[in-house]
């Protein structure tokens, strides 16, 4: 059996309380540590609470057959930053479990998809989500801009996730903005309302920041970060954005 347990936006101890009793009954507990960079300082205390060691795993384990092989033989819990079904990797895992007759249970938790509402923008008006990956010498994709462009055409807001590998290697918000502005210049269009682009950092933590893209402080933000490209704003949203620096 496979338990997928969301740990919430940032802190590990934001996970659902009812999931703790389930983890106590599991044979093994893993902590997925690659789809987001959250705070795991509560790890030792959680291990004490459930009476077992929690193994931290990365992409190589989550995208292999190891999880499926373990879940077929024992009760396995995997702790996942945010909500378990926010990343396609985890949904694919559930689909594969169904094919193999492995029972799954989901413990939902808070995620960036709902926390974005703290900006004052209506969650009903968000279109497709996209992400900007870490660029390298020979890797400069621009397909994420197509999602933003389509959303803007429909008047929708765009949540743009910024890739993070660790605290030293991540897409910095100001660089993401430079990339988007560069694509606009390349396409010879001006469709993004830059005065109302929002930058989010460490949402859900005690150090969270919600800033406008023209705020110089965005050059000092720590991951995880996201951008929100606003679409058509209603009056309530316009008023809410006035309170963001």
Phi, psi and omega in degrees: 000144181240124173256124173252117189241118177285135181261002178092185190296313188221308184272140181299327181277014169272001181294156181301133181300322182293343180285337182297316179297323178294320179295328178298329183270353182280153177281330183209145179231128178244153176240111179286132190227036179230337181280345177202162180246091181254174181275123181243027180295343179277001189302310183297321179293321178294319177301320178294320181295321184265351176075028178203159179286142177249121181268128178274127183233158181243199184302320185299330178276314185295332182257016176250186178272002183302314181299314181296319180296319179292314183295335179286339185251337187212176173275113184241130176248135176238120178274132187230130178301142180073221177262141184302333185257014179286330181258139182296333179304316184285325177293322177298324179296319178296317180298321179291325177298319179299319180296327184264002179076023179267125180289138177234153174220135184250134172247103184286157179209180181291153180211170179300334183293333176258328181297337179301339179294343179294344177287343184098356177277142182288127179295336179291345185255014176271135176266210181296144177269145176221178182215151176252119181278169175290124180281150173227183185304321184244020183226100181225065182292155178227007185297335179298332181293331179299321179294315180298316181298317179295318178299315181297321178301328181268357182083012184269156173278154179239123171271120183245109180279142181250124186299142177222131175257319176199184185291346179258337185237098180202165177278112180285141184305318183292330176287324177297321178295319177298320179297313182295319178294324178295322179292321177300316179296319180297320180276352182058047177225159175225090185246344182270130178277085189297333181290344180241017174284135185248141177245130180243134178227132175050043182300137182093353180259173177289344182253018185298148178229136172232110188227160170282153184295337181271006177279125183299340182293343182294343179285350182245013184282149179257152179284161001282145182232156176214158172247151170236116176267113185284146175259221179286128185260138172271178185296320179296320179293321178299317179294320180295320182292337177294339181272355180261129182280000000 
